Structure formats: C-alpha cells, structure tokens
C-alpha cells in the first residue's frame, strides 16, 4: 500500500466500496478557505435582483412611453395628403404580402409546436387534412418557389455588390485626393491682373423663390452683401409667390437694398408655369442679361459668404471650356434633430466623395441647382432651362456635358442652407430627387447615344450616372431588404447569408459616414433609416421611369428660417437695432397709412406652429411585415436575421407614425 494513504472500510459493502485516499493528493483535501457569511450572500442576491428589476422596469417604462407616444400620434394624426399613392399598386402589394405573411406565421407556429417536419416524417405518419396540406406546401415550396426566390436574391445581391464596389472606388478616389491634396487651383495671373474690367466680369445673381416667407430676407441680404464691385453685379429676385402680402414684403426688402446702392431688381411672373425652370427661363429672357457673362444661382434658403464670387469666378479665367463652378452646401440646422443628422451624413458623402471625385477626375457631376456659377454662354449653347422634368438642374448639367463643357467642384467653398426638419418635407423632396432623374434618363438617352462625346463618357453617363446610382440603388435597396429578406424567413431554403444583411451594409455605412466623423454614433440608425427610405425612393424611381402622375409633382420644401450661430447672429443683431427707422424711411413715395399697414402686416406674421402628425401607410405596412418576418425568424433561431428584421421593423414603425423629425406647417 502506498505511503501516506488512508484506508476506509465501510460496514455495508453492498452500498459502499473500499475507497483509498492518497494523502498526497491535495485536490481532495483543499485548504480551508474563508467562507461567505449568510448575510453577505443575502445582500449579493438582493443586489442581483435589484439590477434585474431595474433593467426590467427601465425596459417596461421605455415600451410604455413608446406605446403612449404612438397612441397619441395615432389619435392626433391624419393620413398623409401627399398620396393617394397608398391606394396604388405598391401599397396593395405590400398589404397583400403582409396578410399572407401573417397567415404563414400562424401556420408555422402551429407546425413548430406540433413538430411537423418534412424531413423527419414518413408519408404514412401524416394525419389529418391540415397536416397533409402543410406537408404538401413544404414540398411545393422546395421544388418550385425556393428556386425562383434564390434566383431573384442572387440577382439583387449581384447588383448590391456592384453598387458597393462603385462606392468603394469613389471612396478610394476621395482618399487619393486627400493624400495628394488635389484640388482645383486658380491661375496666379487671375489675382495680379490690373485690368479691373476683366478681373471683375459682369455677374448676374438670381434668387428664385416661391412662398418662402421664412427665408427671403436672409437670402436677399446675403446676396446684397457679396464682395463685388456694385457696377459689375446685378441681383434678380425671382418671386413666384402667390401670396400678395408676401409679394409686398419682398418688394419692400428689395427697395430697401436698392436705396442702399445695391443693383437689385424684383421680378414676378403673372403666368407661373414650369416651376423653378420656368422662373429661371423667364428671367434669362430679360434684355439686360446680355450684359452679364456669368450667373450665380442661390435658392431662397441659401446664404453665401461675402467672398463667394471671389472664390468662384477666378476659376473661369483663361479656362474657356469651363461651364460650371459648384460650391458645397453647409447646414445651419444639421444638429436640430435625428432626421437632420441623418440627412447631413448623406449629403456630406454626396459632396465630399461623389461630387469631388467626379468633378476632379471626370469634370462632370450633376448640378445641385443652387450655390453654383454658370457661364451664360454654356447655358445658351446647351439649350437653356427646360421645363420637361422636375430636375431642371440635372437636365442642364447633362446637356452641357454633352456639348463638351467642363465642371469644377469646390469642396472648400461652402454656402449655408437649411435641411428639411420634418419627415413630410424630406419625403416630398426625396420623391422629386429620385423621380426626376428617371424622367430625364428617358428623354436624354437618344441624345447621349448620338452625341459626339467619347464612348467612355457615354458609358459613364448611361451605366454609372443614371442606371447604377439612380435606378439600381433604390431598386435593390427596397427589393432585397424589404421584400426578399422577409420572404426568405418563410422560405428558409433561400436564406440570405449574414454578410449580405450585416457585414457588407455596415461596412458601406461606415464608408458613408467617414466624411462626417462626428456622426459615427449614428451609424446603426443611419443604416436602418436608409433602408426605411428605400420605399419612397423606389416608388419615386418607378413613377419617374414609367411617367406616372406623381412623377410631375413639385412641392416647395418647407423652411424654418434658421440662422447660423456664427456668421449670421452678428448680422441679425445689427439689423434689429435699426429695423424700425429703416422701414419708416424706405419708400418716401408711399403714403404713411400704406406703409404702416405693411409694417403691421409684417409684424403679425404667425410663427411656425405644430401641425397634426401624419400616418404613412406604406411604411406602417412594411413595419408589420418585417416584424412578422422577425417572429418567423425567432422560431428558426436565426440570431442576426431576427435582430435585423426586428430593428428594421421598428425603424419603419417610427417613421410610419411620424415619430422622426418635426411637424411644422
């Protein structure tokens, strides 16, 4: 027997066996440790229970708050007036898909708990008509439906990867621009020229506006303070407002600046056709426009810095092929709410990556409609402003490109403007921005094919500019993530891989957010919101491509008239001190009663007021569809798919109940 061992003999060998304990085995005789007292153990349990109950109470409170808010929104809401698109085919399709998915979910729940499985059951084990019907459906699904869904999902995945590759190439181009510090440069002679008439060419500044009471004064003031010789600049205020009182206020503002020595004129059309394009076309028909060489265009909410013309006009010097100089937008309200933050991410990527890369390497990009300077000769040779689409800016840019004109984008020159703060305004803006390009593509395709530009430029226009970025992007975003993904939850044979719904989208969203690094905490909301907006963009793309009625809708984006915290506060304070005296002395030819009535009318302008919340039926239908698919995914224990569908469904629900952004009238 081994030394240091103990032999224990039990009296009942039937129940116990001989056990030899080796004294050298310290694991059997651990050292005596300090025990935990019952009081400490009790407090430990109380602490754990407190944390659990705190988490549960917080979660319950959050759910209750969201439920109460949603209930209040529904009670005070009204169906969006922008449609009856919800009565159209897309809404009916989504609603039918939702009904089928709910029925399928109920059947799947029953089959799950009764353990009906096609692979585990033999034909003679099937009992009852319901079970037989379910097993027949499974067999039909595997043989006929799954192959079609797999084919469609692969097609959309290929489009998704092509578009992702395009974005990656654009980002690499942007990194190269930063690494090499590439940017458009002004020739040195343009600064040292002594001939003031050539260095300061005649510039026409146009400010088109329509019923924009909140911002007209800011835009006119900023344009009138541009640092340019007064005899070499003419400002046109192109007012399409149908509000007589607002027309008087704008005329009064124009007269005020004219009395200060500014060369400014007011124009109002009696026949308001063609929206913004018709307004600009009418203004370019004036006789005095022939005296100008360049035209700068600013929408009513844009406020250029005083040195804007000195930073843009010199690029035209000794560059006769240059037709457009486009500046970047900067936003006074980008941190106002979640909606404006998400818009800022998109537009920062658009300007810093898309516009800058295309401008530097291709000398072509879509004109943004404002904050740009055109050579008037380029406008005239390209056919001028046309009223055939709702994207007159892109229209003139494409036609100028086909005529051989080059464009420059200045990423360092920024012009202040506003972002839409309400989802209603943003949705209408996005519908116009995504239906117009498809209208234009139908109209311009023959001209592109027969133009004299190089084959590479034709391919870039057709396949990249129009098809990939304007048609394929909204198509696969909606089809892949809002239709195919929930469909595959009920057809598991066609399940999408995780990298399609998680890894690649997150990586692409990360690339999109790089130009706005402060917005990195909003990465996940941005990804979900972009998928949520895909239904609006897809609907707009289809309406523009097939010339549906909604493709020709033009609604002026609502503005709030916010000023920047740096550049405009000082101006506002300076203007407020002498506003009363200046208004009284503005127009001596008017009678005192007439002027007094105008001042009172201006003072009684009602502030922006909260309006009733809206319900967006397509978004709500998709919310319930995705949540239903999330329930089906939960039965299959698909972790990533479940969480994606859950949060994407909640994102659609938040937007459908108008819980994002402000509600302004």
Residue pairs with C-beta under 8 A, 6 or more apart in sequence:
1 7
1 20
2 22
4 22
4 23
4 24
5 20
5 21
5 22
5 23
6 20
6 21
6 23
7 18
7 20
8 18
8 19
8 21
9 18
10 16
10 17
10 18
21 28
22 28
23 29
69 659
70 653
70 657
70 659
73 613
73 657
73 658
73 659
74 615
74 657
76 612
76 613
77 612
77 613
77 614
77 615
77 657
77 658
78 612
78 613
78 614
78 615
79 86
79 614
79 615
79 617
80 86
80 424
80 614
80 615
80 616
80 617
81 614
82 424
82 427
82 428
82 431
82 553
82 555
83 550
83 617
85 91
85 539
85 550
85 618
86 617
86 618
90 535
90 538
90 539
90 542
90 618
91 617
91 618
91 621
94 618
94 621
94 622
94 625
95 621
97 483
97 625
98 621
98 624
98 625
98 628
101 486
101 490
101 625
101 628
101 629
101 632
102 628
104 490
104 632
105 490
105 628
105 631
105 632
107 134
108 490
108 632
108 635
109 635
111 134
112 635
114 131
116 131
116 134
116 135
118 135
118 138
118 139
118 142
121 135
126 132
126 135
141 491
141 493
142 493
145 491
146 491
146 493
146 494
149 484
149 487
149 488
149 491
149 493
149 494
150 493
150 494
152 479
152 484
153 480
153 484
153 488
153 494
153 496
156 476
156 479
156 480
156 484
157 480
157 496
157 500
159 472
159 475
159 476
160 476
160 480
160 500
160 504
161 504
162 468
162 472
163 468
163 469
163 472
163 473
163 476
164 504
164 508
166 464
166 468
166 469
167 508
167 511
167 512
168 511
170 353
170 354
170 357
171 353
171 511
171 514
173 353
173 357
173 360
173 361
174 352
174 353
174 356
174 357
174 515
176 182
177 183
177 356
177 357
177 360
182 360
183 360
183 410
183 411
183 412
184 315
184 359
184 360
184 408
184 409
184 410
186 314
186 315
186 317
187 314
187 317
187 318
189 317
189 318
190 199
190 314
190 317
190 318
191 314
193 199
193 317
196 229
199 314
199 317
200 228
200 229
200 232
201 232
201 292
201 293
201 294
201 313
201 316
202 232
202 233
202 234
202 291
202 292
202 293
202 294
203 228
203 232
203 233
203 234
203 292
203 293
203 294
203 295
203 296
203 309
203 313
203 373
204 233
204 234
204 236
204 289
204 292
204 294
204 295
204 296
204 376
205 223
205 226
205 233
205 234
205 235
205 236
205 295
205 296
205 297
205 298
206 235
206 236
206 238
206 280
206 283
206 295
206 296
206 297
206 298
207 219
207 220
207 223
207 235
207 236
207 237
207 238
207 298
207 299
207 300
208 238
208 240
208 276
208 279
208 280
208 283
208 297
208 299
208 300
209 215
209 216
209 219
209 237
209 238
209 239
209 240
209 241
209 250
209 299
209 300
210 239
210 240
210 241
210 276
210 279
210 300
210 556
211 240
211 241
211 242
211 243
211 246
211 556
212 241
212 300
212 301
212 556
212 559
213 243
213 246
213 249
213 605
214 559
214 560
214 561
214 608
215 300
215 301
215 418
215 559
215 561
216 246
216 249
216 250
216 253
216 300
217 253
218 301
218 303
218 561
218 563
218 568
219 298
219 299
219 300
219 301
219 302
219 303
220 235
220 237
220 250
220 253
220 254
220 257
220 264
221 257
221 303
221 571
221 575
222 298
222 302
222 303
222 304
223 235
223 298
223 304
224 235
224 257
224 260
224 262
224 264
225 306
226 233
226 304
226 306
226 308
226 309
227 306
227 307
227 309
227 310
228 309
228 310
230 261
230 262
230 263
231 263
233 263
233 309
234 263
234 264
234 265
234 288
234 291
234 292
235 262
235 263
235 264
235 265
236 264
236 265
236 267
236 283
236 286
237 250
237 254
237 264
237 265
237 266
237 267
238 267
238 279
238 280
238 282
238 283
239 247
239 250
239 266
239 267
239 268
240 268
240 269
240 272
240 279
241 247
241 250
241 268
242 272
245 601
247 268
248 598
248 601
249 598
249 601
249 602
250 266
251 266
252 583
252 586
252 587
252 598
254 264
254 265
254 266
255 586
255 587
256 582
256 583
256 586
257 264
258 264
259 586
267 282
267 283
267 286
269 278
269 279
269 282
272 278
272 279
273 387
274 281
274 387
275 387
275 390
275 392
275 554
276 369
276 392
276 554
277 385
277 386
277 387
277 392
277 395
278 385
278 387
280 297
280 385
280 392
281 384
281 385
281 386
281 387
283 289
284 295
284 376
284 379
284 384
284 385
289 295
289 376
292 376
293 375
293 376
293 377
294 313
294 316
294 373
294 374
294 375
294 376
295 373
295 374
295 376
295 379
296 304
296 308
296 309
296 312
296 372
296 373
296 374
297 369
297 370
297 371
297 372
297 373
297 374
298 304
298 370
298 371
298 415
299 369
299 370
299 417
300 559
301 417
301 418
301 559
301 561
302 329
302 370
302 371
302 415
302 416
302 417
303 415
303 416
303 417
303 564
303 567
303 568
304 327
304 371
304 415
304 416
305 414
305 415
305 567
308 327
308 413
308 415
309 373
311 327
311 410
311 413
312 325
312 327
312 373
312 410
312 413
313 325
313 373
315 322
315 325
315 408
315 410
316 322
316 325
316 373
316 375
319 406
321 404
321 405
321 406
322 375
322 405
322 406
322 407
322 408
323 374
323 375
323 377
323 378
323 382
323 400
323 405
323 406
323 407
324 367
324 372
324 373
324 374
324 375
324 378
324 397
324 400
324 405
324 407
324 408
325 372
325 373
325 407
325 408
325 410
326 355
326 359
326 365
326 367
326 368
326 371
326 372
326 407
326 408
326 409
326 410
327 371
327 372
327 410
327 413
327 414
327 415
328 351
328 352
328 355
328 371
328 409
328 410
328 411
328 412
328 413
328 414
328 415
329 347
329 351
329 368
329 371
329 414
329 415
329 417
330 414
330 415
330 416
330 417
331 340
331 343
331 344
331 347
331 416
331 417
331 418
331 419
332 416
332 417
332 418
332 562
332 563
332 564
332 565
332 568
333 340
333 418
333 419
333 421
333 560
333 562
334 340
334 341
334 343
334 344
334 419
335 341
336 419
336 421
336 562
336 662
337 421
337 660
337 661
337 662
338 522
338 525
338 660
338 661
339 419
339 420
339 421
339 422
339 423
339 426
339 660
339 661
339 662
340 419
340 420
340 421
340 661
341 519
341 522
342 522
342 525
342 526
342 529
343 419
343 420
343 426
344 419
344 516
344 519
345 512
345 513
345 516
345 519
345 522
345 526
346 512
346 530
347 419
348 515
348 516
348 519
349 511
349 512
349 513
349 514
349 515
349 516
351 409
351 411
351 515
352 411
352 515
353 515
354 365
355 365
355 368
355 409
355 411
356 409
356 411
358 364
358 365
358 409
359 365
359 407
359 408
359 409
360 409
362 457
362 460
363 406
363 407
363 408
364 397
364 401
364 406
364 407
364 457
364 460
365 397
365 407
365 409
366 393
366 394
366 397
366 398
366 465
367 393
367 394
367 396
367 397
367 407
368 393
369 391
369 392
369 393
370 393
370 415
370 417
371 415
371 417
375 405
378 400
378 403
378 405
379 385
379 396
379 400
381 400
381 403
381 405
382 396
382 399
382 400
382 402
382 403
382 405
383 396
383 399
384 396
385 392
385 396
386 392
386 395
386 396
388 395
388 439
388 443
389 395
389 436
389 439
389 440
389 443
390 432
390 435
390 436
390 439
390 551
390 552
390 553
390 554
391 432
391 433
391 436
391 437
391 439
391 440
394 436
394 437
394 440
395 440
395 444
397 407
398 440
398 444
398 448
398 461
399 444
399 447
400 407
401 407
401 453
401 457
401 461
402 447
402 448
402 451
402 453
404 452
404 453
416 564
416 567
416 568
418 559
418 560
418 561
418 562
420 426
420 429
420 557
420 558
420 661
421 560
421 661
421 662
421 664
422 558
422 661
422 662
422 663
422 664
423 616
423 655
423 658
423 660
423 661
424 558
424 614
424 658
424 663
425 557
425 558
425 664
426 661
427 536
427 616
428 553
428 555
428 557
429 557
430 533
430 536
430 537
430 540
431 536
431 539
431 540
431 543
431 550
431 553
432 540
432 553
432 554
432 555
433 540
434 470
434 474
434 536
434 537
434 540
434 541
434 544
435 540
435 541
435 543
435 544
435 550
435 551
436 544
436 551
437 466
437 470
437 544
438 470
438 471
438 541
438 543
438 544
438 545
438 551
439 544
439 547
439 551
440 466
441 466
441 467
441 470
441 471
441 545
442 545
442 547
445 462
448 458
448 461
448 462
449 458
451 458
470 541
471 541
471 545
473 537
474 534
474 537
474 538
474 540
474 541
475 538
475 541
477 530
477 531
477 534
477 537
477 538
478 534
478 535
478 537
478 538
479 538
480 496
480 500
481 501
481 531
481 534
481 648
482 531
482 534
482 535
482 622
482 625
482 626
484 494
484 496
485 496
485 501
485 629
485 641
485 644
485 645
486 625
486 626
486 628
486 629
486 645
487 494
487 629
488 494
488 495
488 496
489 629
489 630
489 632
489 633
489 636
489 638
489 641
489 645
490 629
490 632
492 636
495 638
495 641
496 641
498 640
498 641
501 640
501 641
501 644
502 640
502 644
505 527
506 523
506 527
509 523
509 526
509 527
509 530
510 523
512 526
513 519
513 520
513 522
513 523
513 526
519 526
524 647
525 651
528 647
528 648
528 651
529 651
529 655
529 660
531 648
531 651
532 619
532 648
532 651
532 652
532 655
535 618
535 619
535 622
539 550
539 618
540 550
540 551
542 548
543 549
543 550
543 551
544 551
558 664
560 608
560 664
563 569
563 571
563 572
583 595
583 599
584 595
586 595
587 595
608 664
608 665
609 664
609 665
610 663
610 664
610 665
611 663
611 664
611 665
612 663
613 657
613 658
613 663
614 658
614 663
615 656
615 657
615 658
616 655
616 656
616 658
617 656
618 656
619 652
619 653
619 655
619 656
620 652
620 653
620 656
620 657
622 649
622 652
622 656
623 649
623 650
623 651
623 652
623 653
623 656
624 649
624 653
625 649
626 645
626 646
626 648
626 649
626 652
627 645
627 646
627 649
627 650
627 653
629 645
629 649
630 642
630 645
630 646
630 649
633 641
633 642
633 645
634 642
654 660
